[in-house]
Amino acid sequence: METRRRLILAIVATACVALLEFWGGAVSRSLALTSDAVHVCMDAFALGLALLAAIGAARPADPRRTFGYGRIEVLGALVNGTVLLVATIAIVYAAARRFALPVEPHALTMTLVAAAGLAVNGGVGLLLRGAGKRDLNVRAALFHVLGDALGALAVIAGGIIIGFAHVAWIDPLLSLFVAAIIVVGIAKVFRDATDVLLESAPESVDSSLVAEHLAKIGGVCGIHDLHVWSIGSGSHALSAHVLLDDRRLSEATEVLREIDECAQAHFGITHVTIQFECESCPVVVRH
């Protein structure tokens, strides 16, 4: 519950920053500030996805959704990425027009609004830092917030330069810089979401290394049909056929416990399904 409260506070604060920067961009006629506002919206979506993941992880599975609701965040990420991609294209188009017809923004308003956004970003980062050490979703959202701080710093620097040098083309150039940051974030969102939907092995898990670890457990003679995939962010699953030497059922249960512990301790895999096989067991033929 503590993580949820922090995420809700962070979402509210980030949404307020986005509204402030949209207002500041309109008043100061700064495309860079408007671009940063779009970037802040991306951060708000990222925080919202982290909150959805926390809520989904707490909801129990049901007879139809036997893995629970962990992939709600993946669907949200795809919608988020698509909307932001359209907004980024609009930013690039507006920047191209600004290069052709330069408009000098009001530097003081631009700088002060970006500085206020940077201050709130710093507060959000401090708010989430403790939870980010325990929760992978919060940690990912924290990286988004840090990326937005970089965008805000760029806008502040641009506002100072414009205020002293009155160079109008700095503003659309900064908007392209922020757009590039957004595109990098969108590409990662699409890649991560696609990996989950294709049931790819998580980046942090090497399936061949998993097989090597399991093969070292006493009684295990071989591993085949091993699959590792993500149910959602930070929730990984494993299934495999494990070949055992000839032993009693109680001993096989101990092997299963060791496999569970190995998968969780070394690879963070919490959902393990194992089918045991015994190559030396006699085959019973019924007529």
N, C-alpha and C positions, 0 to 999 in steps of 0.2 A: 504493500500500500504506500509506503514511503516513496518508492520509485515512481509510482503513478502520480502522486501529488507533485513531485518535482517536475515530472514531464508536463503536467497540466499547467503549472506555473510558467515553465519555459515556453510552452506553446502560446500562452496568453501574451507574455512579454515579447516574443518574436513577432506575433501578429501585430502588436502595437507598433513595433519598429517598422514593419512593412508599410503600415498605413501612414506613419510619419514620413517615411522616405518617398512614398508615392505623392503625398502632399508637397513635400519639399521639392521633389522633381518638377511638379507642375508649377509651383510658385517661382522657383529659381530658373526654370527652363533648362534644367540639367538632365540630359539623357543618361549620363553616367549614374546619377543618383536614382533615376527611375529603373535603370538596369540592375542596380544593387538591390532595389526594392523587390524586383522579380527574384533575385538570388535569395533574399530573405524569405520569400514565399516558399522557395524550395526547401529551406531549412525548416520552416514551419511544417511542411508536408513530411519531412524526414522525422521530425519529432512526433508528429501524429502517427506515423507508421510504427515508431518505437512504442508509442502508447497502445496502438492496436495489437502489436505483438505481445505486450505485457498482459493485455486483457484476454487475447486469444489463448495465450499459454495457460491462463488461469481457468478457462472454460473447460469442462470435462468433455471427453469424447462421447458420442452417442452412437446408436446402432447404424446410422447412415454415414456419419463422418467419424470413422473409427480412429483416425489419426488426430482428431480434434480440429481446431480452427487456426492452426499456425500459419496457413498460407493466405489468410486474409490480407496480410501485409504485402504479399507478393502482388496480388491483384491491385491493391492501392498504389504500389510502386510503379506499376505499368501505366496506370491512369495519370499519376503524378508526372512521370517522365514525358508522356505524350503532350500534356498540357504545357509543360515548361519548354519543350522543344518548339512548339508553335510560338510561344512568347519570345523565345530566343531568336527565332527567324525574324519576328517583327522588330526586335531590337537591332539586329544587323541591318535590316532594310532602312530603319530610321537613321542609323549611324551613317550609312552610305549617303543618304539625303543631306545629313548635316555636314558631311565633308564638302558636298557640292554647294550648299548654302549655309555657311557657318553662322551659328547663333551663339553669342557669348552669354553664358549663364551668370546668374548673380552669385559671385564667388563666396560671399560671406554666408548666405543662406545655405548654399551647397555644403560648405565646410562644417557649419554648426550642426546641421541635421545629420550628416555622416558621423560626426563626433559623438552625437547623442546615441546613434545606432551602435557605434563601436562600444560605448560604455555599457549599454544594455547587453550586447553580445558577451562582453567580459563577465557580467553578472550571471548570465545564463550558463556560461562555461564553468564558473565556480559552482553554480548550483548542481550541475550534472557531473562534476568531476568525480565525486565519491561514488555515485551510482554507476558511472562508466567503468569503474574498476571491477564491478561485479556482473554487469549486464552487457552482453555484446551489442544488443540493439541500441542501448543508450550510448555506448562508446562510438558506434557508427554515426549517430546523430550529433555527437559532440564534435566529430571531425567536420561535419557540415557547418556547424557553428563557427569553428575555427577558420574554415574557408571563407565564410561570410565576413569575419573580422578582417581577413586579408583584402577583400573587396572594399570594405569601408575605409581601410587605411589608404588604399589607392585613390579613392574619391577625395579623401581629406587632402592628400598630397596634390591631387589635380586642382582642387579648389584654391589651395595656397598659390600654386603656380599661376593659375588664371587671374587671381586677385592682384598679383604683382606684375605679371608680364602681359596680361590681357590677350592670351593666345587661345582663340576660340576652338581650334581643332583638337585641343587636349581633351575636351569633353567627349566627343564621339570616339576618340581613340580609347579613352578609359572605358567607355561602354562596351567596346569590342573586347577589351581585356576581361571585363566581368562576364561577358557572354561566353568567352572561352572557358572560364572557370565553371560556368553553368553546364556547358557542353560536356566537360570532363566528368562532372557529377552525374549527368544524365546517362552518359555511356556506361558508367559503373553501375548505375541503378538497373539499366536494361540488361547488362551482362549478368549481374547477380540474380535478377528475377528469372532470366532465361535459363541459367544454370539450375535453379531450383525446379522450374517447370520441366526441364529435360531430365531431372533426377541425376544430375552430374554429381560426382564426388566433390565434397566441399574443398575449397582451396587449402584449408589447413590439414586435410587428411590425404595421405598417400595410400591408396588401397593395397599396393604391393607391400608397403611397410606394415600395414595391418595384418596381412597374411603371414608375414615373417614373425611378427610378435605372437600371433595365435599358434603358429606351428611350434613355438618353443615351450608351450604349456605341456606339462606331463600327461601322457596318454594320447595326445593328438598325433596322428600319423600323416595327415594331409588335409588340405583345404581346397575346395573348389566351389564354383558358382557363388563367389563372394561379390556382394553388391553393397555399396555405401552411397547414401543420398541424404539430402536435406529435406526435412518436413517443413521447416521454416528457418529463419535466422537463429543460429545458435542451437537448433534442435536437429540432431543428426541420427540416422538409423542405419543399421547393418543387418544383412541376412547372409547366411552362408551354409554350405554343407560341410560338416566336419567329420573326417574319418578317424575313428577311435580304434585303439587296440581292443582286444576282447576283455571286457570288464563288466562288473555288476552295475545295475541301474543306479545304486546309491553313489558309486564312484563316478559315474557319468554326470550326476548332478553336481558333484564337486568340481568337475572340469568346467561345467557350464557357469558355475559361480566365478571361477577364475577368468573365464572368457569375458564375462560381464565386467569384472573389475578391471581387466586389462584394457578393454575398449573404452571405458569411461576415464580411467586414469591417464592413458597415453594419448587418446584421440578425442575426448569429449563426446563420445557416442553414448547416448543414454537409452536408445531403444534397440535391443539386440534380439534377433530371432535366429536360432540355430537348429538345423536338422542334423542329428547324429546318424552316422553310418558306420557299419562294422564289416570290414572286408573279409575278416576271417570267420565270421559267424556262419554256421551251416544254413543252407537254404532248405526250407521245408516245402516239399511238393505235395499238394493235396489233389487227390483224384476224385 
